[in-house]
Each structure stands twice: as C-alpha cells, then as structure tokens.
C-alpha cells in the first residue's frame, strides 16, 4: 500500500453528471451479426501504430462466497460462464482480457491479468484493468451476467464515446447503478487509485471525482446475475442470448 500511495498523483475533482434520459431498446434481430465498434472503422482509416480505441475486460477474481463455488467456472450452455460472458465482450470491444488469479483461470485459454491487490474487491480489479489498458474506452464486466448481449455492449461503447464522459454508468429499471457492466475511460485510473489508497472499496464511492454519465436501461433481464445457487433454476430458464 505504501508503494501505491507513492504512485499517486493529485486529482482535481470534476463535476459529476447524472440524469441521461435516453433509454436502451434491444434492437430487432438482424439478418447478419452486428458489426463491432472496431469493425465499423472504415478501411484505411485505422493507424496500426495507434492503440485501438476500445478494449474489453471481464473480472473473474471474486470469492463467490454466497455461491459456494467459483461462478466463473460454472457450466453455462456447455462452457464456463466466464467464457460465455467473455465472448460477448470480445465481440463488442474487439479484445478480451480476464482479470483474476492466473493459477485458477489460465486453463481457459484467454489473456489473463493478475489482480495485484488481493482482497480489495472489484475496485482493485478495475484498477488493474485501467493500469493495463492502452485503449481510451474500456468495457469492464463481471463474469456472472449471462444475459448480456453483443448488441447491448456495443451500444454502451458507442454511447460512451459519443458522450465523452469519464464513465458511462448504466442504471437498471429501479435506478440502481451497474458499475460492473460499464465503460471507463482510461483517465479514470488516477481517481480509482486514489480511492483505494484512501481505503475506499465500494465502487460507487470511488466515482466522486469522475464525470459520470448515468444511462437508464429498461430491460430488467440484462443485468440479472447469479449470486447464490438458488438463482440457478431461474437462470437456466432464461432464453439463450
């Protein structure tokens, strides 16, 4: 933690912005797969010496204490749940990196980023992602949201870039924030680092220094997650996405 404190730089507080009135409506099923953000860049306009604009991260480092076993490795439609979610993120953001314990998840075969701050919760995983990234816009998602779709995640990335806030923070139909399915600009890193050094572990409390664009989402099923084994029967009855 002393090393973390020495690395800190002063962060000037910014205005926190809330109250976006736009609502996400799931698109009609297209005849062909929806192009990702990166695929929509015209040929010849992408400079290969520049880092890509978007990147995707899936946090798999949770303890799953309420679930009783590792949710990331739960069988979901014939594959580990983490891989199911990671593929949706990869299709949307153009890349995918898992954030978690290499000894536990290396066999999944995806790029893996160790979490350097153990037992500090998802905020530490977010800091690891923002420290690792070379992209401006970073889609960060928990591994236990099987209902997320490529179209929805692409919509989040596009909206984040259009609004150009520090953080695009979706809200569920009850107005609750969803920081584990959000888009973070890489400039969020210093504020997250400062919050952890101050002993803040709750994600939304770490956002006070950021310009946050809240995005209401009306679909009640997109953010459904698996917290306990009791959630499994209902979860397995959800239509495949």
C-alpha positions in Angstrom: 0.0 0.0 0.0 3.0 2.3 0.6 4.1 1.7 -3.0 0.6 2.6 -4.1 0.5 5.8 -2.1 3.8 6.9 -3.6 2.5 6.4 -7.1 -0.5 8.6 -6.5 -0.8 11.9 -8.4 -3.2 14.7 -7.3 -6.6 14.5 -8.9 -8.7 17.6 -9.5 -12.4 17.0 -8.7 -14.7 17.1 -11.7 -18.4 17.7 -12.0 -20.5 14.6 -11.6 -23.1 14.4 -14.3 -26.3 12.4 -13.9 -29.7 12.2 -15.5 -29.5 11.0 -19.0 -33.0 10.4 -20.4 -32.0 8.1 -23.2 -33.3 4.6 -22.8 -31.8 1.4 -24.4 -34.2 -0.6 -26.5 -33.0 -4.0 -27.6 -32.7 -4.0 -31.4 -34.6 -6.3 -33.7 -32.6 -9.4 -34.6 -30.5 -8.5 -37.6 -30.1 -10.8 -40.6 -26.4 -10.8 -40.1 -24.1 -10.4 -37.0 -23.9 -6.8 -35.7 -20.6 -5.3 -36.6 -18.4 -4.4 -33.6 -17.2 -0.8 -32.9 -13.8 -1.6 -34.4 -15.2 -3.3 -37.5 -17.1 -0.1 -38.3 -13.9 1.9 -38.7 -13.5 2.5 -42.5 -10.7 0.6 -44.2 -7.7 2.8 -44.5 -8.6 5.0 -41.5 -7.1 2.8 -38.8 -3.5 3.6 -38.0 -1.9 0.4 -36.9 0.7 2.3 -34.9 -2.0 3.7 -32.7 -3.7 1.6 -29.9 -7.3 0.5 -30.5 -10.0 2.8 -29.2 -11.8 0.1 -27.2 -10.8 -2.8 -25.0 -12.8 -5.4 -23.0 -12.1 -6.8 -19.5 -14.0 -9.5 -17.5 -13.5 -9.6 -13.8 -13.2 -13.2 -12.6 -11.4 -12.6 -9.2 -14.5 -12.6 -6.9 -14.6 -15.0 -4.0 -18.1 -16.3 -4.9 -18.7 -16.7 -1.1 -22.5 -16.7 -1.4 -22.5 -19.1 -4.3 -20.3 -21.7 -2.6 -18.2 -22.4 -5.6 -16.4 -20.5 -8.4 -19.1 -18.8 -10.5 -16.6 -18.1 -13.3 -16.2 -21.8 -13.9 -19.9 -22.7 -13.7 -21.1 -24.7 -16.7 -23.3 -22.4 -18.8 -24.7 -23.6 -22.1 -21.8 -26.1 -22.4 -18.9 -23.8 -21.4 -17.6 -22.0 -18.3 -19.7 -18.9 -17.5 -16.6 -16.7 -17.7 -16.1 -17.8 -21.4 -19.7 -17.2 -22.2 -19.5 -13.6 -21.0 -16.0 -13.0 -22.3 -17.1 -13.8 -25.9 -19.8 -11.2 -25.8 -17.3 -8.6 -24.5 -14.8 -9.6 -27.1 -17.3 -9.3 -30.0 -18.2 -5.8 -28.8 -14.9 -4.3 -27.7 -12.6 -6.1 -30.1 -10.4 -7.7 -27.4 -10.8 -9.5 -24.2 -8.6 -9.9 -21.0 -9.6 -11.7 -17.9 -8.7 -10.1 -14.5 -8.1 -12.7 -11.8 -5.8 -15.4 -10.4 -3.7 -17.0 -13.2 -3.3 -20.3 -11.3 -7.1 -20.7 -11.3 -8.1 -19.4 -14.8 -5.1 -20.0 -17.0 -6.7 -23.1 -18.4 -9.5 -21.0 -20.0 -7.0 -20.0 -22.7 -7.6 -16.2 -22.7 -5.2 -13.4 -21.9 -5.1 -13.1 -18.1 -4.2 -10.1 -16.0 -3.3 -10.8 -12.3 -5.0 -8.7 -9.7 -2.1 -7.1 -7.7 -4.2 -6.0 -4.8 -5.8 -9.2 -3.3 -8.9 -9.0 -1.1 -9.8 -5.4 -2.2 -12.8 -6.3 -4.2 -13.8 -5.4 -7.7 -12.4 -1.9 -7.4 -8.9 -3.4 -7.4 -9.7 -5.4 -10.4 -10.9 -2.3 -12.2 -7.6 -0.5 -11.3 -5.7 -3.5 -12.7 -7.6 -3.2 -16.0 -7.2 0.6 -16.3 -3.4 0.3 -15.5 -3.0 -2.4 -18.1 -5.1 -0.9 -21.0 -3.7 1.1 -23.9 -7.2 1.9 -25.1 -9.2 5.0 -24.3 -12.5 3.3 -23.7 -12.7 0.2 -21.6 -15.7 -2.1 -21.2 -15.5 -3.7 -17.8 -17.9 -6.5 -16.9 -18.4 -9.0 -14.1 -18.3 -12.7 -15.1 -21.8 -13.6 -13.7 -24.1 -11.7 -16.1 -25.1 -14.3 -18.7 -27.9 -12.2 -20.2 -25.7 -9.5 -21.7 -25.7 -9.3 -25.5 -23.2 -8.2 -28.0 -25.6 -5.5 -29.4 -26.2 -4.0 -25.9 -22.5 -3.9 -25.0 -21.7 -2.3 -28.4 -24.4 0.3 -27.6 -22.6 1.1 -24.3 -19.3 1.6 -26.1 -20.8 3.8 -28.8 -22.7 5.9 -26.2 -19.6 6.3 -24.0 -17.6 7.7 -26.9 -20.4 10.0 -28.0 -20.9 11.4 -24.5 -17.1 11.6 -23.8 -17.6 11.5 -20.0 -15.1 9.7 -17.7 -17.6 6.9 -17.0 -20.7 5.6 -18.7 -22.7 4.0 -15.9 -25.8 2.1 -16.7 -28.8 2.0 -14.3 -31.3 -0.8 -14.0 -35.0 -0.2 -14.1 -35.0 0.6 -10.4 -32.3 3.3 -10.9 -29.6 1.2 -9.3 -26.1 1.7 -10.8 -24.3 -1.2 -12.6 -20.6 -0.4 -12.2 -19.7 -4.0 -13.2 -21.2 -3.5 -16.7 -19.9 -0.1 -17.5 -17.4 1.8 -19.8 -14.5 3.5 -18.2 -12.2 6.0 -19.9 -8.5 5.3 -19.1 -8.3 8.7 -17.4 -10.4 7.2 -14.5 -7.3 5.4 -13.3 -5.9 8.0 -11.0 -9.2 8.6 -9.3 -9.6 4.8 -8.7 -6.1 4.6 -7.4 -6.6 7.4 -5.0 -9.8 5.9 -3.7 -8.1 2.6 -3.0 -5.3 4.3 -1.2 -7.9 6.1 1.0 -9.4 2.8 2.0 -12.5 3.1 -0.2 -13.7 -0.2 -1.6 -17.3 0.5 -2.6 -17.2 1.2 -6.3 -19.7 4.0 -6.5 -18.0 5.9 -3.7 -14.8 5.9 -5.8 -16.6 7.8 -8.6 -17.0 11.1 -6.8 -14.0 12.7 -8.7 -15.3 11.5 -12.1 -17.6 12.9 -14.7 -20.3 10.2 -14.7 -22.9 9.8 -17.4 -25.8 7.8 -16.0 -27.7 5.7 -18.6 -31.1 4.3 -17.7 -31.8 0.8 -19.0 -35.3 -0.5 -19.1 -34.7 -4.2 -19.9 -34.9 -5.9 -16.4 -33.1 -9.1 -17.6 -29.8 -7.7 -19.0 -28.2 -7.3 -15.6 -29.5 -10.5 -14.0 -26.7 -12.2 -12.3 -26.1 -15.4 -10.3 -25.4 -14.7 -6.7 -26.4 -17.9 -5.0 -27.3 -21.5 -6.0 -30.9 -20.6 -5.6 -30.6 -18.3 -8.6 -29.7 -21.2 -10.9 -33.1 -22.7 -11.7 -34.5 -19.3 -12.8 -31.2 -18.5 -14.5 -31.2 -21.7 -16.6 -34.8 -20.9 -17.7 -33.7 -17.6 -19.3 -33.8 -17.7 -23.1 -30.3 -18.1 -24.6 -28.6 -14.8 -25.6 
